[in-house]
Amino acid sequence: MFEVLRGILVDELQMRAEDVVPTATRTEVGLDSVALVELAELLNTGLGIEVHDYELAEAGTLADLARLVEERHRALPPEPSPARSAPRR
């Protein structure tokens, strides 16, 4: 999940790729309060999870952020498989 988060931070929020490492803090990569709101929205719409900016703000490092996202993603109900139509006779 870190790579997914990394992609969002670099591609969508324009963070410097070399700064986005698991041990980096939010401050080190430039995730201010406005960026956290935007990140929460991107995660909610892109991954279908529910996470709030204030929850993201509590994470100490990007690895902690990735863990939170992973937990929320695992908690999602499984996607229903496409309905298979009965064979016609």
MOHU-V753039 format. One record per backbone hydrogen bond with DSSP energy under -0.5 kcal/mol. CO is the residue of the C=O (numbers start at 1). NH is the residue of the N-H. Records with the same first field share a line. If there is no record, write none. Layout:
BEGIN
CO: NH  NH
END
This chain:
BEGIN
1: 5
2: 6
3: 7
4: 8
5: 9
6: 10
7: 11  12
8: 12  13
9: 15
16: 19  20
17: 20
19: 21
21: 24
22: 63
24: 62
25: 29
26: 30  31
30: 32
32: 36
33: 37
34: 38
35: 39
36: 40
37: 41
38: 42
39: 43
40: 44
41: 45
42: 46
43: 47  49
44: 48
49: 51
52: 55  56
53: 57
54: 58
55: 58
56: 59
61: 65
62: 66
63: 67
64: 68
65: 69
66: 70
67: 71
68: 72
69: 73
70: 74
71: 75
73: 76
83: 85
END
